[in-house]
Amino acid sequence: MSHPLIDNLTGNLGWPELCNANDVAEFTSRPGIHVLFVPGDFKRNLESADVAVILPELKMVFQGRFDCAVVADEIEAEVRESAKVLKTPSIIFYRAGQVIGGIPKVRDWDEYITRINQILALPVAAE
């Protein structure tokens, strides 16, 4: 990372930075719902910094219903492709190690709230 707003997530807020497939699997397979923030290239995409500010606010609004991590540049393409959320920045939701939804690009606040509520309400897939 090197954008201060993205670095804030891992530095000041203590979110893990996931640097390989093992990190992703370990983080997303824990009990509960997990969000991976895929920033993309912040030099080419100014929305990356916006989502780095919005996501902590969303986490507070949803009062701990999910935790968050930041995807490192090295594995970003792999994570986006496996989740089928190809645009960046994006936030990708997981439950039991499986993708349950994603929100690419910056959205209006109300759209974030609506879409996250829909994603969180999805039933747990049968094992």
N, CA, C and O atoms as a GROMACS GRO file, in nm:
protein
  508
    1MET      N    1   0.085  -0.118   0.000
    1MET     CA    2   0.000   0.000   0.000
    1MET      C    3   0.089   0.124   0.000
    1MET      O    4   0.207   0.117   0.034
    2SER      N    5   0.032   0.233  -0.037
    2SER     CA    6   0.107   0.356  -0.022
    2SER      C    7   0.018   0.480  -0.021
    2SER      O    8   0.069   0.591  -0.011
    3HIS      N    9  -0.112   0.463  -0.032
    3HIS     CA   10  -0.200   0.578  -0.016
    3HIS      C   11  -0.233   0.591   0.133
    3HIS      O   12  -0.269   0.492   0.197
    4PRO      N   13  -0.220   0.712   0.190
    4PRO     CA   14  -0.241   0.728   0.335
    4PRO      C   15  -0.379   0.683   0.384
    4PRO      O   16  -0.390   0.630   0.494
    5LEU      N   17  -0.483   0.702   0.305
    5LEU     CA   18  -0.617   0.661   0.350
    5LEU      C   19  -0.632   0.508   0.349
    5LEU      O   20  -0.706   0.453   0.431
    6ILE      N   21  -0.564   0.442   0.258
    6ILE     CA   22  -0.567   0.295   0.256
    6ILE      C   23  -0.476   0.242   0.368
    6ILE      O   24  -0.512   0.147   0.437
    7ASP      N   25  -0.359   0.304   0.384
    7ASP     CA   26  -0.268   0.264   0.492
    7ASP      C   27  -0.334   0.280   0.629
    7ASP      O   28  -0.304   0.204   0.721
    8ASN      N   29  -0.422   0.378   0.644
    8ASN     CA   30  -0.494   0.400   0.770
    8ASN      C   31  -0.573   0.277   0.812
    8ASN      O   32  -0.585   0.248   0.931
    9LEU      N   33  -0.627   0.205   0.715
    9LEU     CA   34  -0.709   0.088   0.746
    9LEU      C   35  -0.627  -0.020   0.815
    9LEU      O   36  -0.673  -0.081   0.912
   10THR      N   37  -0.507  -0.043   0.766
   10THR     CA   38  -0.423  -0.147   0.826
   10THR      C   39  -0.342  -0.093   0.943
   10THR      O   40  -0.314  -0.166   1.039
   11GLY      N   41  -0.303   0.033   0.936
   11GLY     CA   42  -0.221   0.092   1.042
   11GLY      C   43  -0.303   0.132   1.163
   11GLY      O   44  -0.293   0.068   1.268
   12ASN      N   45  -0.383   0.235   1.150
   12ASN     CA   46  -0.459   0.288   1.264
   12ASN      C   47  -0.577   0.202   1.304
   12ASN      O   48  -0.605   0.186   1.423
   13LEU      N   49  -0.648   0.146   1.205
   13LEU     CA   50  -0.767   0.065   1.239
   13LEU      C   51  -0.734  -0.081   1.266
   13LEU      O   52  -0.816  -0.155   1.320
   14GLY      N   53  -0.614  -0.123   1.229
   14GLY     CA   54  -0.570  -0.259   1.260
   14GLY      C   55  -0.630  -0.368   1.174
   14GLY      O   56  -0.629  -0.485   1.212
   15TRP      N   57  -0.684  -0.332   1.057
   15TRP     CA   58  -0.737  -0.435   0.968
   15TRP      C   59  -0.621  -0.514   0.911
   15TRP      O   60  -0.517  -0.456   0.878
   16PRO      N   61  -0.637  -0.645   0.897
   16PRO     CA   62  -0.528  -0.723   0.837
   16PRO      C   63  -0.512  -0.692   0.688
   16PRO      O   64  -0.608  -0.662   0.619
   17GLU      N   65  -0.389  -0.701   0.642
   17GLU     CA   66  -0.362  -0.696   0.499
   17GLU      C   67  -0.339  -0.839   0.453
   17GLU      O   68  -0.251  -0.908   0.506
   18LEU      N   69  -0.416  -0.882   0.357
   18LEU     CA   70  -0.409  -1.020   0.309
   18LEU      C   71  -0.315  -1.023   0.189
   18LEU      O   72  -0.341  -0.959   0.087
   19CYS      N   73  -0.206  -1.098   0.202
   19CYS     CA   74  -0.098  -1.093   0.102
   19CYS      C   75  -0.089  -1.218   0.015
   19CYS      O   76  -0.013  -1.220  -0.082
   20ASN      N   77  -0.164  -1.322   0.049
   20ASN     CA   78  -0.161  -1.444  -0.033
   20ASN      C   79  -0.292  -1.519  -0.017
   20ASN      O   80  -0.376  -1.485   0.067
   21ALA      N   81  -0.310  -1.622  -0.099
   21ALA     CA   82  -0.434  -1.698  -0.099
   21ALA      C   83  -0.461  -1.763   0.037
   21ALA      O   84  -0.576  -1.776   0.078
   22ASN      N   85  -0.355  -1.802   0.106
   22ASN     CA   86  -0.369  -1.861   0.238
   22ASN      C   87  -0.430  -1.761   0.337
   22ASN      O   88  -0.519  -1.796   0.415
   23ASP      N   89  -0.382  -1.636   0.332
   23ASP     CA   90  -0.437  -1.531   0.418
   23ASP      C   91  -0.585  -1.512   0.391
   23ASP      O   92  -0.665  -1.501   0.484
   24VAL      N   93  -0.622  -1.509   0.263
   24VAL     CA   94  -0.762  -1.490   0.225
   24VAL      C   95  -0.847  -1.605   0.278
   24VAL      O   96  -0.952  -1.582   0.338
   25ALA      N   97  -0.802  -1.728   0.256
   25ALA     CA   98  -0.877  -1.844   0.301
   25ALA      C   99  -0.893  -1.845   0.452
   25ALA      O  100  -1.002  -1.873   0.503
   26GLU      N  101  -0.787  -1.814   0.524
   26GLU     CA  102  -0.793  -1.815   0.670
   26GLU      C  103  -0.889  -1.707   0.721
   26GLU      O  104  -0.970  -1.732   0.810
   27PHE      N  105  -0.881  -1.588   0.665
   27PHE     CA  106  -0.965  -1.477   0.710
   27PHE      C  107  -1.112  -1.501   0.676
   27PHE      O  108  -1.199  -1.478   0.761
   28THR      N  109  -1.141  -1.545   0.555
   28THR     CA  110  -1.281  -1.556   0.511
   28THR      C  111  -1.350  -1.682   0.561
   28THR      O  112  -1.473  -1.692   0.554
   29SER      N  113  -1.274  -1.778   0.613
   29SER     CA  114  -1.338  -1.901   0.661
   29SER      C  115  -1.370  -1.897   0.810
   29SER      O  116  -1.429  -1.991   0.863
   30ARG      N  117  -1.332  -1.791   0.878
   30ARG     CA  118  -1.368  -1.776   1.020
   30ARG      C  119  -1.519  -1.763   1.032
   30ARG      O  120  -1.586  -1.729   0.935
   31PRO      N  121  -1.574  -1.790   1.150
   31PRO     CA  122  -1.717  -1.768   1.170
   31PRO      C  123  -1.754  -1.621   1.146
   31PRO      O  124  -1.677  -1.531   1.179
   32GLY      N  125  -1.871  -1.600   1.088
   32GLY     CA  126  -1.919  -1.464   1.065
   32GLY      C  127  -1.908  -1.421   0.920
   32GLY      O  128  -1.882  -1.502   0.831
   33ILE      N  129  -1.928  -1.294   0.900
   33ILE     CA  130  -1.923  -1.235   0.766
   33ILE      C  131  -1.801  -1.144   0.758
   33ILE      O  132  -1.769  -1.072   0.852
   34HIS      N  133  -1.734  -1.151   0.645
   34HIS     CA  134  -1.607  -1.081   0.627
   34HIS      C  135  -1.610  -1.003   0.497
   34HIS      O  136  -1.665  -1.048   0.397
   35VAL      N  137  -1.550  -0.884   0.500
   35VAL     CA  138  -1.544  -0.799   0.382
   35VAL      C  139  -1.398  -0.780   0.344
   35VAL      O  140  -1.314  -0.743   0.426
   36LEU      N  141  -1.370  -0.806   0.216
   36LEU     CA  142  -1.238  -0.777   0.163
   36LEU      C  143  -1.247  -0.649   0.081
   36LEU      O  144  -1.330  -0.638  -0.009
   37PHE      N  145  -1.162  -0.554   0.113
   37PHE     CA  146  -1.152  -0.430   0.037
   37PHE      C  147  -1.041  -0.447  -0.067
   37PHE      O  148  -0.925  -0.467  -0.032
   38VAL      N  149  -1.079  -0.438  -0.194
   38VAL     CA  150  -0.985  -0.448  -0.304
   38VAL      C  151  -0.969  -0.307  -0.361
   38VAL      O  152  -1.052  -0.262  -0.440
   39PRO      N  153  -0.862  -0.236  -0.322
   39PRO     CA  154  -0.850  -0.095  -0.359
   39PRO      C  155  -0.825  -0.068  -0.507
   39PRO      O  156  -0.873   0.031  -0.560
   40GLY      N  157  -0.752  -0.155  -0.572
   40GLY     CA  158  -0.712  -0.125  -0.709
   40GLY      C  159  -0.597  -0.025  -0.709
   40GLY      O  160  -0.541   0.006  -0.604
   41ASP      N  161  -0.563   0.025  -0.824
   41ASP     CA  162  -0.452   0.119  -0.838
   41ASP      C  163  -0.502   0.259  -0.806
   41ASP      O  164  -0.568   0.323  -0.888
   42PHE      N  165  -0.470   0.307  -0.686
   42PHE     CA  166  -0.522   0.437  -0.642
   42PHE      C  167  -0.467   0.552  -0.726
   42PHE      O  168  -0.525   0.660  -0.728
   43LYS      N  169  -0.355   0.530  -0.795
   43LYS     CA  170  -0.300   0.637  -0.880
   43LYS      C  171  -0.386   0.657  -1.004
   43LYS      O  172  -0.397   0.769  -1.055
   44ARG      N  173  -0.446   0.550  -1.054
   44ARG     CA  174  -0.531   0.559  -1.172
   44ARG      C  175  -0.678   0.572  -1.136
   44ARG      O  176  -0.758   0.619  -1.217
   45ASN      N  177  -0.714   0.531  -1.017
   45ASN     CA  178  -0.854   0.527  -0.979
   45ASN      C  179  -0.873   0.605  -0.849
   45ASN      O  180  -0.845   0.554  -0.740
   46LEU      N  181  -0.920   0.727  -0.860
   46LEU     CA  182  -0.936   0.812  -0.743
   46LEU      C  183  -1.043   0.762  -0.647
   46LEU      O  184  -1.046   0.803  -0.531
   47GLU      N  185  -1.132   0.674  -0.693
   47GLU     CA  186  -1.237   0.620  -0.607
   47GLU      C  187  -1.182   0.529  -0.498
   47GLU      O  188  -1.250   0.507  -0.397
   48SER      N  189  -1.062   0.477  -0.515
   48SER     CA  190  -1.004   0.386  -0.414
   48SER      C  191  -0.995   0.454  -0.278
   48SER      O  192  -1.031   0.395  -0.176
   49ALA      N  193  -0.948   0.578  -0.276
   49ALA     CA  194  -0.938   0.652  -0.150
   49ALA      C  195  -1.076   0.679  -0.092
   49ALA      O  196  -1.094   0.676   0.030
   50ASP      N  197  -1.175   0.706  -0.178
   50ASP     CA  198  -1.312   0.730  -0.131
   50ASP      C  199  -1.366   0.607  -0.058
   50ASP      O  200  -1.422   0.620   0.051
   51VAL      N  201  -1.348   0.490  -0.116
   51VAL     CA  202  -1.398   0.367  -0.051
   51VAL      C  203  -1.320   0.340   0.078
   51VAL      O  204  -1.376   0.284   0.172
   52ALA      N  205  -1.193   0.377   0.083
   52ALA     CA  206  -1.115   0.360   0.205
   52ALA      C  207  -1.171   0.445   0.320
   52ALA      O  208  -1.150   0.412   0.436
   53VAL      N  209  -1.239   0.552   0.287
   53VAL     CA  210  -1.304   0.636   0.388
   53VAL      C  211  -1.446   0.584   0.418
   53VAL      O  212  -1.490   0.586   0.533
   54ILE      N  213  -1.516   0.540   0.316
   54ILE     CA  214  -1.656   0.496   0.329
   54ILE      C  215  -1.667   0.364   0.406
   54ILE      O  216  -1.755   0.350   0.491
   55LEU      N  217  -1.580   0.267   0.378
   55LEU     CA  218  -1.594   0.134   0.437
   55LEU      C  219  -1.590   0.134   0.590
   55LEU      O  220  -1.672   0.065   0.650
   56PRO      N  221  -1.499   0.206   0.656
   56PRO     CA  222  -1.504   0.209   0.802
   56PRO      C  223  -1.635   0.267   0.856
   56PRO      O  224  -1.685   0.225   0.960
   57GLU      N  225  -1.690   0.365   0.784
   57GLU     CA  226  -1.820   0.422   0.823
   57GLU      C  227  -1.930   0.318   0.810
   57GLU      O  228  -2.016   0.307   0.898
   58LEU      N  229  -1.927   0.242   0.702
   58LEU     CA  230  -2.027   0.136   0.684
   58LEU      C  231  -2.013   0.030   0.793
   58LEU      O  232  -2.113  -0.019   0.846
   59LYS      N  233  -1.890  -0.004   0.827
   59LYS     CA  234  -1.867  -0.103   0.933
   59LYS      C  235  -1.929  -0.056   1.065
   59LYS      O  236  -1.988  -0.136   1.138
   60MET      N  237  -1.916   0.073   1.094
   60MET     CA  238  -1.976   0.128   1.217
   60MET      C  239  -2.128   0.124   1.210
   60MET      O  240  -2.194   0.087   1.307
   61VAL      N  241  -2.185   0.162   1.097
   61VAL     CA  242  -2.330   0.163   1.081
   61VAL      C  243  -2.387   0.022   1.102
   61VAL      O  244  -2.493   0.006   1.162
   62PHE      N  245  -2.317  -0.078   1.052
   62PHE     CA  246  -2.366  -0.216   1.064
   62PHE      C  247  -2.322  -0.282   1.195
   62PHE      O  248  -2.339  -0.403   1.212
   63GLN      N  249  -2.265  -0.205   1.285
   63GLN     CA  250  -2.237  -0.244   1.423
   63GLN      C  251  -2.178  -0.383   1.439
   63GLN      O  252  -2.231  -0.468   1.510
   64GLY      N  253  -2.066  -0.404   1.371
   64GLY     CA  254  -1.993  -0.529   1.392
   64GLY      C  255  -2.052  -0.651   1.325
   64GLY      O  256  -2.014  -0.763   1.358
   65ARG      N  257  -2.144  -0.633   1.231
   65ARG     CA  258  -2.201  -0.750   1.163
   65ARG      C  259  -2.102  -0.812   1.065
   65ARG      O  260  -2.125  -0.922   1.015
   66PHE      N  261  -1.993  -0.741   1.036
   66PHE     CA  262  -1.886  -0.796   0.953
   66PHE      C  263  -1.754  -0.733   0.996
   66PHE      O  264  -1.749  -0.624   1.053
   67ASP      N  265  -1.646  -0.806   0.966
   67ASP     CA  266  -1.514  -0.749   0.986
   67ASP      C  267  -1.451  -0.726   0.850
   67ASP      O  268  -1.503  -0.772   0.748
   68CYS      N  269  -1.338  -0.655   0.848
   68CYS     CA  270  -1.281  -0.612   0.721
   68CYS      C  271  -1.132  -0.639   0.714
   68CYS      O  272  -1.062  -0.643   0.816
   69ALA      N  273  -1.084  -0.659   0.592
   69ALA     CA  274  -0.941  -0.672   0.563
   69ALA      C  275  -0.914  -0.605   0.430
   69ALA      O  276  -1.004  -0.582   0.350
   70VAL      N  277  -0.787  -0.574   0.408
   70VAL     CA  278  -0.744  -0.510   0.283
   70VAL      C  279  -0.666  -0.612   0.202
   70VAL      O  280  -0.578  -0.680   0.255
   71VAL      N  281  -0.697  -0.622   0.073
   71VAL     CA  282  -0.629  -0.715  -0.016
   71VAL      C  283  -0.504  -0.646  -0.072
   71VAL      O  284  -0.512  -0.536  -0.127
   72ALA      N  285  -0.390  -0.711  -0.058
   72ALA     CA  286  -0.264  -0.657  -0.109
   72ALA      C  287  -0.262  -0.658  -0.261
   72ALA      O  288  -0.329  -0.739  -0.325
   73ASP      N  289  -0.185  -0.566  -0.316
   73ASP     CA  290  -0.175  -0.553  -0.462
   73ASP      C  291  -0.138  -0.685  -0.530
   73ASP      O  292  -0.189  -0.716  -0.638
   74GLU      N  293  -0.050  -0.763  -0.468
   74GLU     CA  294   0.003  -0.885  -0.530
   74GLU      C  295  -0.105  -0.988  -0.562
   74GLU      O  296  -0.091  -1.066  -0.656
   75ILE      N  297  -0.212  -0.990  -0.484
   75ILE     CA  298  -0.315  -1.094  -0.506
   75ILE      C  299  -0.448  -1.035  -0.548
   75ILE      O  300  -0.548  -1.106  -0.558
   76GLU      N  301  -0.450  -0.905  -0.574
   76GLU     CA  302  -0.575  -0.838  -0.606
   76GLU      C  303  -0.646  -0.900  -0.727
   76GLU      O  304  -0.766  -0.927  -0.719
   77ALA      N  305  -0.576  -0.922  -0.836
   77ALA     CA  306  -0.639  -0.977  -0.957
   77ALA      C  307  -0.698  -1.115  -0.929
   77ALA      O  308  -0.809  -1.146  -0.973
   78GLU      N  309  -0.624  -1.197  -0.857
   78GLU     CA  310  -0.670  -1.332  -0.823
   78GLU      C  311  -0.800  -1.326  -0.740
   78GLU      O  312  -0.893  -1.402  -0.767
   79VAL      N  313  -0.805  -1.238  -0.642
   79VAL     CA  314  -0.924  -1.225  -0.557
   79VAL      C  315  -1.042  -1.175  -0.640
   79VAL      O  316  -1.153  -1.228  -0.628
   80ARG      N  317  -1.020  -1.073  -0.722
   80ARG     CA  318  -1.130  -1.019  -0.804
   80ARG      C  319  -1.184  -1.125  -0.899
   80ARG      O  320  -1.306  -1.140  -0.912
   81GLU      N  321  -1.096  -1.199  -0.964
   81GLU     CA  322  -1.139  -1.302  -1.058
   81GLU      C  323  -1.214  -1.414  -0.989
   81GLU      O  324  -1.318  -1.459  -1.038
   82SER      N  325  -1.165  -1.460  -0.876
   82SER     CA  326  -1.232  -1.571  -0.807
   82SER      C  327  -1.368  -1.528  -0.752
   82SER      O  328  -1.460  -1.609  -0.743
   83ALA      N  329  -1.382  -1.399  -0.716
   83ALA     CA  330  -1.509  -1.349  -0.664
   83ALA      C  331  -1.602  -1.301  -0.774
   83ALA      O  332  -1.720  -1.276  -0.750
   84LYS      N  333  -1.550  -1.290  -0.897
   84LYS     CA  334  -1.626  -1.238  -1.011
   84LYS      C  335  -1.674  -1.094  -0.988
   84LYS      O  336  -1.780  -1.054  -1.035
   85VAL      N  337  -1.593  -1.018  -0.915
   85VAL     CA  338  -1.615  -0.875  -0.894
   85VAL      C  339  -1.491  -0.809  -0.954
   85VAL      O  340  -1.390  -0.792  -0.887
   86LEU      N  341  -1.502  -0.771  -1.081
   86LEU     CA  342  -1.383  -0.736  -1.157
   86LEU      C  343  -1.341  -0.590  -1.149
   86LEU      O  344  -1.224  -0.559  -1.171
   87LYS      N  345  -1.432  -0.501  -1.119
   87LYS     CA  346  -1.398  -0.359  -1.115
   87LYS      C  347  -1.345  -0.321  -0.976
   87LYS      O  348  -1.381  -0.381  -0.875
   88THR      N  349  -1.258  -0.219  -0.975
   88THR     CA  350  -1.207  -0.168  -0.848
   88THR      C  351  -1.235  -0.019  -0.839
   88THR      O  352  -1.253   0.048  -0.940
   89PRO      N  353  -1.239   0.030  -0.718
   89PRO     CA  354  -1.229  -0.042  -0.592
   89PRO      C  355  -1.355  -0.126  -0.570
   89PRO      O  356  -1.461  -0.097  -0.626
   90SER      N  357  -1.342  -0.228  -0.491
   90SER     CA  358  -1.459  -0.310  -0.462
   90SER      C  359  -1.453  -0.361  -0.318
   90SER      O  360  -1.346  -0.371  -0.257
   91ILE      N  361  -1.571  -0.393  -0.267
   91ILE     CA  362  -1.580  -0.461  -0.139
   91ILE      C  363  -1.653  -0.592  -0.166
   91ILE      O  364  -1.759  -0.595  -0.228
   92ILE      N  365  -1.594  -0.700  -0.117
   92ILE     CA  366  -1.644  -0.834  -0.146
   92ILE      C  367  -1.676  -0.902  -0.013
   92ILE      O  368  -1.593  -0.906   0.078
   93PHE      N  369  -1.797  -0.954  -0.003
   93PHE     CA  370  -1.846  -1.015   0.120
   93PHE      C  371  -1.833  -1.166   0.113
   93PHE      O  372  -1.860  -1.228   0.011
   94TYR      N  373  -1.790  -1.225   0.226
   94TYR     CA  374  -1.770  -1.370   0.238
   94TYR      C  375  -1.839  -1.421   0.363
   94TYR      O  376  -1.847  -1.352   0.465
   95ARG      N  377  -1.889  -1.543   0.353
   95ARG     CA  378  -1.938  -1.617   0.470
   95ARG      C  379  -1.892  -1.762   0.450
   95ARG      O  380  -1.910  -1.819   0.343
   96ALA      N  381  -1.834  -1.819   0.553
   96ALA     CA  382  -1.786  -1.958   0.549
   96ALA      C  383  -1.693  -1.981   0.430
   96ALA      O  384  -1.696  -2.087   0.367
   97GLY      N  385  -1.609  -1.882   0.400
   97GLY     CA  386  -1.512  -1.896   0.292
   97GLY      C  387  -1.566  -1.877   0.152
   97GLY      O  388  -1.492  -1.886   0.055
   98GLN      N  389  -1.696  -1.851   0.141
   98GLN     CA  390  -1.760  -1.837   0.010
   98GLN      C  391  -1.804  -1.693  -0.014
   98GLN      O  392  -1.848  -1.624   0.078
   99VAL      N  393  -1.790  -1.649  -0.138
   99VAL     CA  394  -1.837  -1.515  -0.175
   99VAL      C  395  -1.989  -1.512  -0.167
   99VAL      O  396  -2.056  -1.599  -0.222
  100ILE      N  397  -2.043  -1.410  -0.098
  100ILE     CA  398  -2.189  -1.396  -0.092
  100ILE      C  399  -2.236  -1.267  -0.160
  100ILE      O  400  -2.356  -1.244  -0.174
  101GLY      N  401  -2.141  -1.183  -0.202
  101GLY     CA  402  -2.179  -1.062  -0.274
  101GLY      C  403  -2.063  -0.966  -0.286
  101GLY      O  404  -1.962  -0.978  -0.217
  102GLY      N  405  -2.080  -0.871  -0.376
  102GLY     CA  406  -1.976  -0.771  -0.394
  102GLY      C  407  -2.035  -0.640  -0.442
  102GLY      O  408  -2.139  -0.638  -0.507
  103ILE      N  409  -1.968  -0.534  -0.410
  103ILE     CA  410  -2.010  -0.400  -0.453
  103ILE      C  411  -1.888  -0.332  -0.514
  103ILE      O  412  -1.798  -0.289  -0.443
  104PRO      N  413  -1.885  -0.323  -0.649
  104PRO     CA  414  -1.773  -0.255  -0.714
  104PRO      C  415  -1.797  -0.104  -0.722
  104PRO      O  416  -1.911  -0.057  -0.722
  105LYS      N  417  -1.686  -0.031  -0.730
  105LYS     CA  418  -1.690   0.114  -0.750
  105LYS      C  419  -1.754   0.187  -0.632
  105LYS      O  420  -1.806   0.125  -0.540
  106VAL      N  421  -1.751   0.319  -0.637
  106VAL     CA  422  -1.815   0.401  -0.534
  106VAL      C  423  -1.964   0.408  -0.564
  106VAL      O  424  -2.006   0.421  -0.679
  107ARG      N  425  -2.044   0.401  -0.458
  107ARG     CA  426  -2.190   0.407  -0.470
  107ARG      C  427  -2.242   0.518  -0.380
  107ARG      O  428  -2.172   0.568  -0.293
  108ASP      N  429  -2.367   0.556  -0.403
  108ASP     CA  430  -2.434   0.648  -0.311
  108ASP      C  431  -2.452   0.576  -0.178
  108ASP      O  432  -2.464   0.454  -0.173
  109TRP      N  433  -2.454   0.653  -0.070
  109TRP     CA  434  -2.468   0.596   0.064
  109TRP      C  435  -2.591   0.505   0.074
  109TRP      O  436  -2.582   0.394   0.124
  110ASP      N  437  -2.705   0.553   0.027
  110ASP     CA  438  -2.828   0.473   0.036
  110ASP      C  439  -2.816   0.341  -0.040
  110ASP      O  440  -2.869   0.239   0.003
  111GLU      N  441  -2.746   0.343  -0.152
  111GLU     CA  442  -2.728   0.219  -0.227
  111GLU      C  443  -2.639   0.122  -0.150
  111GLU      O  444  -2.666   0.002  -0.149
  112TYR      N  445  -2.534   0.172  -0.087
  112TYR     CA  446  -2.452   0.085  -0.002
  112TYR      C  447  -2.537   0.020   0.106
  112TYR      O  448  -2.531  -0.101   0.126
  113ILE      N  449  -2.617   0.100   0.175
  113ILE     CA  450  -2.699   0.047   0.285
  113ILE      C  451  -2.795  -0.060   0.233
  113ILE      O  452  -2.806  -0.167   0.293
  114THR      N  453  -2.862  -0.032   0.123
  114THR     CA  454  -2.958  -0.128   0.066
  114THR      C  455  -2.888  -0.256   0.024
  114THR      O  456  -2.932  -0.366   0.058
  115ARG      N  457  -2.780  -0.242  -0.050
  115ARG     CA  458  -2.711  -0.361  -0.102
  115ARG      C  459  -2.648  -0.443   0.009
  115ARG      O  460  -2.651  -0.566   0.005
  116ILE      N  461  -2.590  -0.378   0.108
  116ILE     CA  462  -2.529  -0.453   0.219
  116ILE      C  463  -2.637  -0.526   0.298
  116ILE      O  464  -2.618  -0.641   0.337
  117ASN      N  465  -2.749  -0.461   0.324
  117ASN     CA  466  -2.860  -0.530   0.392
  117ASN      C  467  -2.904  -0.653   0.312
  117ASN      O  468  -2.931  -0.757   0.371
  118GLN      N  469  -2.913  -0.641   0.180
  118GLN     CA  470  -2.951  -0.755   0.097
  118GLN      C  471  -2.849  -0.867   0.108
  118GLN      O  472  -2.885  -0.984   0.121
  119ILE      N  473  -2.721  -0.832   0.102
  119ILE     CA  474  -2.615  -0.932   0.110
  119ILE      C  475  -2.615  -1.002   0.246
  119ILE      O  476  -2.603  -1.124   0.254
  120LEU      N  477  -2.628  -0.924   0.354
  120LEU     CA  478  -2.626  -0.982   0.488
  120LEU      C  479  -2.747  -1.071   0.515
  120LEU      O  480  -2.742  -1.161   0.599
  121ALA      N  481  -2.856  -1.046   0.444
  121ALA     CA  482  -2.978  -1.125   0.463
  121ALA      C  483  -2.978  -1.256   0.384
  121ALA      O  484  -3.067  -1.340   0.403
  122LEU      N  485  -2.880  -1.274   0.296
  122LEU     CA  486  -2.878  -1.397   0.218
  122LEU      C  487  -2.864  -1.517   0.310
  122LEU      O  488  -2.789  -1.513   0.407
  123PRO      N  489  -2.937  -1.626   0.279
  123PRO     CA  490  -2.927  -1.744   0.363
  123PRO      C  491  -2.789  -1.810   0.348
  123PRO      O  492  -2.722  -1.796   0.246
  124VAL      N  493  -2.752  -1.881   0.453
  124VAL     CA  494  -2.625  -1.954   0.450
  124VAL      C  495  -2.643  -2.071   0.355
  124VAL      O  496  -2.740  -2.146   0.365
  125ALA      N  497  -2.550  -2.087   0.262
  125ALA     CA  498  -2.555  -2.199   0.167
  125ALA      C  499  -2.534  -2.330   0.240
  125ALA      O  500  -2.459  -2.337   0.337
  126ALA      N  501  -2.602  -2.434   0.193
  126ALA     CA  502  -2.587  -2.566   0.253
  126ALA      C  503  -2.444  -2.616   0.229
  126ALA      O  504  -2.389  -2.600   0.121
  127GLU      N  505  -2.389  -2.675   0.330
  127GLU     CA  506  -2.251  -2.726   0.319
  127GLU      C  507  -2.249  -2.855   0.241
  127GLU      O  508  -2.143  -2.913   0.221
   0.00000   0.00000   0.00000
